[in-house]
């Protein structure tokens, strides 16, 4: 089942209804959906490629079509973080942080390898918008210049645990999509976070 991934440019009342109507009027049935006021994913039946240029609705921008069967799994953020805190008391901070980082990294690696989404930059951008639709973070911007990748985001779901899963996820995205090892550093800038990935072996 294909998924249509949209970026919400301007939220407004009735946006999801209008988007679903446009999709339906073009001959596609919406079978499921996930998202929020920043990004929306709609599962559809049929082939969206012939009408891709007509999937236009005020307030959203089509980011990509994910031609894979994706079954979203939802967790309560509060309960999940509380569960991680309970594990933290048993295994210690360093062990939990390392494990979450590795989980994020491997999750991103599997996502890039299993779901073709276009060129490397498009792949990274699409999966960051997917993470936004899943409420794991709020993707703000992506810049690639001279081999350096700069990603700005807000509200990582694991902020209370130093964002280790999120940083691992971003690191895994960059390394896997660009097929090159990078060193990554994430810093907080105001209310946002900025991850800068530089190719391994270059001056940091």
C-alpha positions in Angstrom: 0.0 0.0 0.0 1.6 3.3 -1.0 1.8 6.2 1.4 1.6 9.9 0.5 3.9 12.0 2.6 3.0 15.7 3.0 4.6 18.6 4.7 2.1 20.9 6.3 3.1 24.4 5.1 0.2 26.2 6.8 -2.2 24.5 9.1 -5.9 25.4 8.8 -9.3 24.1 9.8 -10.5 21.4 7.4 -7.0 20.7 6.0 -7.1 16.9 6.4 -10.7 16.7 5.1 -9.8 18.7 2.0 -6.7 16.6 1.4 -8.6 13.4 1.7 -11.3 14.8 -0.7 -8.6 15.7 -3.3 -7.1 12.2 -3.0 -10.6 10.6 -3.4 -11.6 12.8 -6.4 -8.4 11.6 -8.2 -9.5 8.0 -7.8 -7.6 6.9 -4.8 -9.2 5.6 -1.6 -7.6 6.7 1.6 -7.2 3.6 3.7 -5.4 5.1 6.8 -3.5 8.1 8.0 -1.1 9.4 10.6 0.2 12.8 11.3 -0.2 16.2 13.0 -0.1 19.9 12.2 3.4 19.6 10.7 3.4 16.4 8.6 0.8 14.0 7.3 1.0 10.5 5.9 -2.0 9.0 4.0 -2.1 5.4 3.0 -3.9 4.9 -0.3 -5.1 2.1 -2.5 -4.1 2.2 -6.1 -1.2 3.7 -7.9 -0.7 7.4 -7.2 2.1 8.0 -9.7 -0.1 8.9 -12.7 -1.9 11.7 -10.8 1.0 12.8 -8.6 1.1 16.3 -10.1 -2.5 16.9 -9.3 -2.2 16.1 -5.6 -2.4 19.7 -4.6 -4.2 21.2 -1.7 -3.8 24.6 -0.1 -1.6 24.3 3.0 0.3 21.2 2.2 3.2 20.2 0.0 3.8 16.6 -1.3 7.2 15.5 -0.1 7.4 11.9 -1.4 5.5 8.7 -2.2 6.5 5.8 -0.1 5.8 2.7 -2.2 6.1 0.2 0.6 3.7 -1.4 3.1 4.2 0.6 6.3 2.4 -0.3 9.5 2.8 2.5 12.0 3.2 1.4 15.6 2.2 4.0 18.2 3.4 4.3 21.8 2.2 6.7 24.5 5.2 9.1 24.7 4.8 9.6 28.5 4.5 5.9 29.2 7.3 5.0 26.9 9.7 7.6 28.6 8.6 6.3 32.0 9.4 2.8 31.0 12.9 3.9 29.8 13.4 5.7 33.1 12.7 2.5 34.9 15.3 0.7 32.7 17.7 3.6 33.4 17.5 2.8 37.1 18.5 -0.8 36.4 21.2 -0.5 33.8 22.6 3.0 34.4 22.8 6.2 32.3 25.7 5.3 30.0 24.4 1.8 29.1 20.9 3.1 28.3 22.2 6.1 26.2 24.5 3.8 24.2 21.6 1.3 23.6 19.1 4.0 22.5 21.7 5.6 20.2 22.4 2.3 18.6 18.7 1.5 18.2 18.1 4.9 16.6 21.0 4.3 14.3 20.0 0.8 13.2 16.3 1.9 12.8 17.4 4.7 10.4 19.8 2.3 8.5 16.9 -0.2 8.0 14.6 2.5 6.9 17.0 3.8 4.2 17.9 0.3 3.0 14.4 -1.0 2.8 12.4 1.9 1.5 13.7 3.5 -1.7 12.9 7.3 -1.6 15.1 8.8 -4.3 18.5 10.5 -4.1 20.3 10.7 -0.7 19.1 14.2 0.2 15.5 13.4 -0.7 15.8 10.2 1.3 17.0 12.0 4.4 14.4 14.7 4.1 11.6 12.3 3.5 12.4 10.1 6.5 12.7 13.2 8.8 9.2 14.3 7.7 8.1 10.7 8.4 9.5 11.0 11.9 7.7 14.3 12.2 4.4 12.6 11.2 5.1 10.0 13.8 5.6 12.7 16.5 9.2 11.6 17.1 10.6 15.1 16.4 9.7 18.2 14.5 11.9 18.6 11.4 12.8 22.2 10.5 15.5 22.2 7.8 18.2 20.3 6.0 21.2 21.8 4.3 23.9 19.8 2.5 27.1 21.8 1.5 30.5 20.5 0.7 29.9 17.1 2.2 28.6 18.6 5.5 25.0 17.9 6.5 23.2 20.3 8.8 19.8 19.3 10.2 17.6 21.5 12.4 14.8 20.0 14.5 12.7 20.6 17.6 10.9 18.5 20.2 12.7 15.2 20.1 10.4 12.7 21.8 13.4 11.5 24.0 14.4 15.0 25.0 14.2 14.0 28.7 16.8 11.3 28.0 19.3 13.6 26.2 17.9 12.8 22.8 20.1 9.8 22.3 17.7 7.8 20.1 17.1 10.8 18.0 20.7 11.6 17.5 21.5 8.0 16.6 18.6 8.1 14.1 19.9 11.2 12.4 23.5 9.8 12.4 22.2 6.6 10.8 20.2 8.4 8.2 23.1 10.5 7.1 25.7 7.7 7.0 23.4 5.2 5.2 21.8 7.6 2.7 25.1 9.2 1.8 27.0 5.9 1.9 29.8 7.6 3.9 30.8 7.7 7.5 30.3 11.0 9.3 31.0 12.4 12.7 28.0 14.1 14.2 27.5 16.7 16.8 24.2 18.0 18.1 23.8 21.2 20.0 20.8 23.1 21.3 20.2 26.5 19.9 17.4 28.3 21.6 14.3 26.0 21.3 15.8 24.0 18.5 18.5 21.4 18.0 21.1 21.5 15.3 22.9 18.3 14.2 26.0 18.8 12.0 27.5 15.8 10.3 30.9 16.0 8.8 32.6 13.3 6.7 34.8 11.1 8.9 38.5 12.2 8.6 37.9 15.8 7.9 38.8 18.6 10.4 36.0 19.0 12.9 
